[in-house]
Amino acid sequence: MTARFRGLHESGCFVLPNPWDVGTAVYLEHLGFKALATTSAGFAFSRGKPDGGVRRDEMLAHIREVVDATALPVNADFQGGYADEPEGVSGNVQLCIETGVAGLSIEDSTRRSDRRLHEKELAVERICAARAVIDESKTGVVLTGRCEAWLVGDPDPLRTALDRLTAYAEAGADCLYAPGVSDPNEIAQIVKAAAPKAVNVLVSGFNHQLTISQLADLGVRRISVGSGLALAAWGAFCRAAQDIKTNGTFHLLADNAPSAEINQLFRQT
């Protein structure tokens, strides 16, 4: 499985959609996608929690559930490795590998207001720690190094991302990822700086105008949607529920997915 996933990163461009539960994972496999990735935010929302509000063991159980539900390679959104220090990241990455994932990502966000990104030296050490555990496991799990500069409001996100992503590549990351970048010229700069390593670009509401062909032409190897599909579902749900409560009508239910079609899909799994 990891060999299949690693092979997808070697040439071309593929979409890595993000299910948030077993049903959505099964449906995405049914559509013919080649691999899947979990979404920390999408799963957290399904549990009535904010992004970052799911504890490690609950997230590991969710990751394993998605892995077991599909024959596709699964990449784990493993946030910051659920630890600050490299030693803690090592132990938690080992637990994530044991779920059967084909890949996992480690981000450099601290989720604190006083210092939003880990110091660069520590962030690199965290990637090194994850790399060492993966190498020791001999599983071939794909390691993605994430720079959260855009998402935390860094004053010069491109400069920070270029500096950090190249360092993460040298530390052993197989794929580089700076969620939030949307300008094609900036994406091209990241791809050039990270070469020959693969680059993942997040496409969501803020940059939904980008297309697969445009990103492929920029040299992007992997495209994910993060919580985008989960938020699309939430958007439809919220609009329909608000229409019922505010207007007393049920018109928006006319756009529902056919129950018979979904039932048939799940009878086959």
Helices and strands as residue ranges (DSSP letters): H 2-8, E 14-16, H 22-31, E 36-37, H 40-46, H 56-69, E 74-77, H 86-97, E 103-107, H 120-137, E 142-146, H 157-170, E 175-177, H 184-194, E 198-202, G 205-207, H 212-217, E 222-224, H 228-247, G 251-255, H 259-267
